[in-house]
Amino acid sequence: MKIAEAAALLRRQDNILILTHKRPDGDTVGCAAGLCAALRNLGKRSWVLPNRDITALFAPYLEGYLSPADVQPDFVVSVDVAGRGMFTPEGEVWLAQGIDLAFDHHPSQEFFAEQTCLDAGRAACGELLYDLVRELGPVTAEIAGPLYVAVSTDCGCFQYGNTTPATHRVAAALMDAGIDYAGMNKRHFRTKSFKRLKIESMIVEGMHLYENGRIAVAPVPLSMMAAVGATENDMEDIAAFVGQVEGVETSVTIREQRDGRCKMSVRTSGGLNATRVCALLGGGGHAAAAGCTIPGTVEDAERAILEAIRQVAHG
């Protein structure tokens, strides 16, 4: 479905519920908040489904938009959700009943919704949502602020390889709407807790280098976080940290989970397709940034991801 068609469809709806993905990042949260604000500006009843995983960094963007517990929507939309496995437990309820419209930018999109508006060439789903909200009406600061967060965080403040000239044009247009972009940039890209700095130090000490330093794997067991009293609020975008080491082309962060599984984030800059690597382990994402979750210890996960990397690298 094209942007104009999706906008026309939304104009015909009311009582709309917007879903974000589990372990929500700035893109899914920013898209949800921006879309909800745009729909309310049209006089429509719209809500964002509460997400139990949201951190203190992103929670403020959804203030005033969260749905009541007894919400019964007539139309359900997902933003930045690539697959069925990315829905929260609360979102899975609506997935089972049927998602009406999905907005996404992941090549691994599973097309679970009745209609899908997909552009895998966008750096962020926020880019797509900017084009959408322009079709719905004026882009106010209330709409532009969270969309700027969506775009800027998903391209690492315009440093990642997914950044395009179009990304900068969208960001500039959002900045022109009168948002506090300087404050947002400081909040998301220039502020770290002391616990986060300690974690980064421990990651450097414990990371493993392979292929003459071209591959870096950083295990992050629960014991590491416990040692410094870190929480999820201190771990935002930790996957990007490992790839900053000079000479590293493929970085892997392995986060031990409390349910006996490990969540892995793969970032690449040397041509290796991260989505193909993670797909071998049931995950997905983008060519340069993807993830997967598998059962086992961090040691099991490290062996599995290294084997997947070798399979993809050597055909």
Secondary structure by P-SEA (a helix, b strand, c coil): ccaaaaaaaaaaccbbbbbbcccccaaaaaaaaaaaaaaaaaccbbbbccccccccccccccccccccccccccbbbbccccccccccaaaaaaaaacccbbbbccccccccccccccccccccaaaaaaaaaaaaccccaaaaaaaaaaaaaaacccccccccaaaaaaaaaaaacccaaaaaaaaccccccaaaaaaaaaaaacccccccccbbbbbbcaaaaaaccccccccccccccccccccccbbbbbbbccccbbbbbbbbcccccaaaaaaaaccccccccccccccccaaaaaaaaaaaaaaaaac
